[in-house]
Amino acid sequence: MDENRPGESLRERKKRETRQRISNVATLMFRERGFDQVTVAEVAQAAGVSAMTVFNYFPRKEDLFLDRIPEAVKAFAGAVRDRAPGESPLAALRRLAFRFIDARHPLGGVGEGFPGFWHVVADSPALRARAREGAEEVEQALAGALAEAGLAEPELVAAVTVAAYRSVCVVSVRRQLAGDPFAEVVGDHRERMGAAFDALERMGL
């Protein structure tokens, strides 16, 4: 059940709920029939809205399925901007990564219900391309936050950090798609994510 968010107006809540309903309907249809076999018009009809309304919330069809890209952009940049006093940007990003993993959050890369989602992405060149663009958007936002934090070479640090994070997640996604035991995948994922951040720290990032 959806809950109200502190400081959220009724209008904002209705918009958020509409966006989520459209995304949920689209995700179900894409998983059942494949991304390329479903049109935006069909999603709109199933969600009880107009196609124009769909595009008001999701500028591109791919964003209906990869709807957490804005959340990822906000989360990674926000981890740096809102870090605890005395906490380094890298430590804040490590904390975010493990919070996602422990919560089985979609942005954490591992979850028992995730293989179906990733099968749809793997089967669609358009979704794979959008996922790469999403990683670039996260990288750009993170670079901006790191620059605000006063780090030298913020673009380089952001690029290396996002690449390391993505590399760990890609391996785990492939293992989940291959049907490896979930408990083993999660354990290895946590270990490799920790090792990735250890390596970043040794690099002086």
C-alpha positions in Angstrom: 0.0 0.0 0.0 1.3 3.4 -1.0 1.9 5.8 1.9 2.0 9.6 2.1 5.4 11.2 2.1 6.2 14.0 4.5 5.6 17.4 3.0 4.0 15.9 -0.1 0.9 17.7 -1.4 -2.2 15.9 -2.5 -1.4 16.9 -6.1 2.1 15.6 -5.9 0.9 12.3 -4.4 -1.7 11.8 -7.1 1.0 12.5 -9.8 3.4 10.0 -8.1 0.6 7.4 -7.9 -0.3 7.9 -11.5 3.3 7.6 -12.7 3.7 4.4 -10.6 0.5 2.9 -11.9 1.5 3.5 -15.5 5.0 2.0 -14.9 3.5 -1.1 -13.1 1.1 -1.8 -16.0 3.8 -1.3 -18.6 6.3 -3.5 -16.7 3.7 -6.3 -16.5 2.9 -6.1 -20.2 6.6 -6.0 -21.2 7.4 -9.0 -19.1 4.5 -10.9 -20.5 4.9 -10.1 -24.2 8.4 -8.5 -24.6 9.3 -4.8 -24.8 9.2 -4.5 -28.6 5.8 -6.2 -28.9 3.9 -3.7 -26.7 3.0 -0.2 -27.9 2.7 3.0 -25.8 -0.9 3.2 -26.9 -1.6 -0.3 -25.5 0.0 0.7 -22.2 -2.1 3.8 -22.0 -5.3 1.9 -22.6 -4.5 -0.7 -20.0 -3.6 2.0 -17.5 -6.7 4.0 -18.2 -4.9 7.1 -19.4 -4.2 8.8 -22.7 -1.0 8.2 -24.7 -0.2 11.9 -24.1 -0.4 11.4 -20.4 2.0 8.5 -20.6 4.5 10.7 -22.4 4.0 13.5 -19.9 5.4 11.1 -17.3 7.8 9.1 -19.4 9.4 11.0 -22.4 10.5 7.7 -24.0 9.0 4.3 -24.2 12.2 2.8 -22.6 11.6 4.9 -19.5 8.4 3.1 -18.8 10.5 0.0 -18.0 13.7 1.6 -16.8 11.8 4.0 -14.6 14.3 4.1 -11.8 17.0 6.0 -13.7 15.9 9.3 -12.2 15.9 7.7 -8.7 19.5 6.4 -9.4 20.6 9.9 -10.4 19.2 11.4 -7.3 20.4 8.7 -5.0 24.1 8.7 -6.1 24.4 12.5 -6.2 22.4 12.8 -2.9 24.6 10.3 -1.1 27.5 12.7 -1.6 25.6 15.9 -0.9 23.9 14.6 2.2 26.8 12.6 3.6 27.4 12.7 7.4 29.9 15.2 8.8 33.4 14.0 8.4 32.3 11.2 6.0 34.1 11.0 2.7 32.2 10.9 -0.6 33.4 7.4 -1.3 32.4 6.2 2.2 28.9 7.6 1.6 28.6 5.9 -1.8 29.7 2.6 -0.2 27.0 3.0 2.4 24.5 3.6 -0.3 25.6 0.6 -2.3 25.2 -1.8 0.7 21.9 -0.2 1.7 20.6 -1.0 -1.7 21.9 -4.6 -1.5 20.6 -5.3 1.9 17.1 -3.9 1.0 17.1 -6.0 -2.2 16.5 -2.7 -4.0 16.3 -2.8 -7.8 19.3 -0.4 -8.0 21.4 -2.8 -5.8 21.6 -5.4 -8.6 20.4 -8.5 -6.7 16.9 -9.7 -5.9 14.9 -12.9 -6.1 12.4 -11.4 -8.6 14.9 -9.6 -10.8 15.8 -12.3 -13.5 12.4 -11.7 -15.3 13.1 -8.0 -15.5 16.7 -8.5 -16.8 15.5 -11.0 -19.4 13.3 -8.2 -20.9 16.3 -5.8 -20.9 18.6 -8.5 -22.4 16.1 -9.1 -25.2 15.8 -5.5 -26.3 18.6 -3.5 -27.9 16.6 -0.3 -27.2 16.5 -1.1 -23.4 20.1 -2.0 -23.3 21.0 1.3 -25.0 18.8 3.3 -22.6 20.4 1.5 -19.6 23.9 2.6 -20.8 22.6 6.2 -21.2 21.2 5.9 -17.7 24.6 5.0 -16.3 26.0 8.1 -18.1 23.3 10.3 -16.5 24.2 8.9 -13.0 27.9 9.5 -13.8 27.3 13.2 -14.8 25.2 13.9 -11.7 27.7 12.2 -9.4 30.5 14.3 -11.0 28.6 17.4 -10.2 28.1 16.4 -6.6 31.8 15.5 -6.3 32.8 18.8 -7.7 30.6 20.6 -5.1 32.4 18.5 -2.5 35.7 19.9 -3.7 37.2 16.7 -5.0 40.0 17.0 -7.6 39.1 15.4 -11.0 35.4 14.9 -10.2 34.6 13.6 -13.6 37.3 10.9 -13.4 36.3 9.9 -9.9 32.6 9.6 -11.0 33.5 7.6 -14.1 35.6 5.1 -12.3 33.1 4.7 -9.4 30.1 4.2 -11.7 32.1 1.8 -13.8 33.2 -0.3 -10.8 29.6 -0.4 -9.5 28.2 -1.3 -12.8 30.8 -4.1 -13.3 29.9 -5.7 -10.0 26.2 -5.5 -10.9 26.6 -6.9 -14.4 28.3 -10.0 -13.2 25.6 -10.6 -10.6 22.8 -10.0 -13.1 24.4 -12.6 -15.5 24.6 -15.1 -12.7 20.9 -14.5 -11.8 19.9 -15.0 -15.4 22.0 -18.2 -15.5 20.0 -19.5 -12.5 22.8 -19.6 -10.0 21.7 -20.2 -6.4 20.4 -16.8 -5.1 22.1 -17.0 -1.7 25.5 -17.6 -3.4 24.9 -14.7 -5.8 24.1 -12.3 -3.0 27.1 -13.3 -0.9 29.5 -13.0 -3.8 27.8 -9.7 -4.8 28.4 -8.2 -1.4 32.0 -9.4 -1.3 32.8 -8.1 -4.8 31.1 -4.7 -4.1 33.2 -4.3 -1.0 36.3 -5.3 -2.9 35.5 -2.7 -5.6 35.2 0.1 -3.0 38.4 -1.1 -1.3 40.1 -0.8 -4.7 38.7 2.7 -5.2 40.0 3.8 -1.8 43.5 2.4 -2.6 43.5 4.5 -5.7 43.1 7.5 -3.5 39.6 8.3 -4.8 
